[in-house]
Amino acid sequence: MSRSVLTVGLDPALVSAGASSKAAFPGMDAERIEAGIAANRARLQELGFRADVCYLDYGATAEDVFRAALRESSYDFVTIGAGVRMDPVLTHLLEMLVNVTHELAPDAVIVFNTGPGTTAEAVERWFPSPTPLVDALE
């Protein structure tokens, strides 16, 4: 059975250029993000997942783009990127992503990466079965 992952996050070009993202993630740039995403897509494909990416802006069209991605295909996992979650300025965007996922993909497992290179790791915490929290903390 084929599994699927949608990774949603800021367009890498925005992270390189945006004042908020630059402040939240010093040293992060589009090339580093794109390399991490490519490596994770390859790893997820090795694990038997279809891995799609949904790039967002800071909010002007983000909800429409995200809704379209969730309507286009069903997903077993939705990964909300650290660039959205860890920048306090983007809290409203994060809330929208969680709520729209709950609405349009209620069976999807929501996972969080800690950077562009950790998406596969986030999925592996829940697949093929959840990692017990006490094991994860040891």
Secondary structure, DSSP 8 states (H G I E B T S, - for coil): --EEEEEEEE-HHHHHH-HHHHHHSTT--HHHHHHHHHHHHHHHHHTTEEEEEEEE-SSTTHHHHHHHHHHHS--SEEEE-HHHHT-GGGHHHHHHHHHHHHHH-TTSEEEE-SSTT-HHHHHHTTSSS---HHHHH-
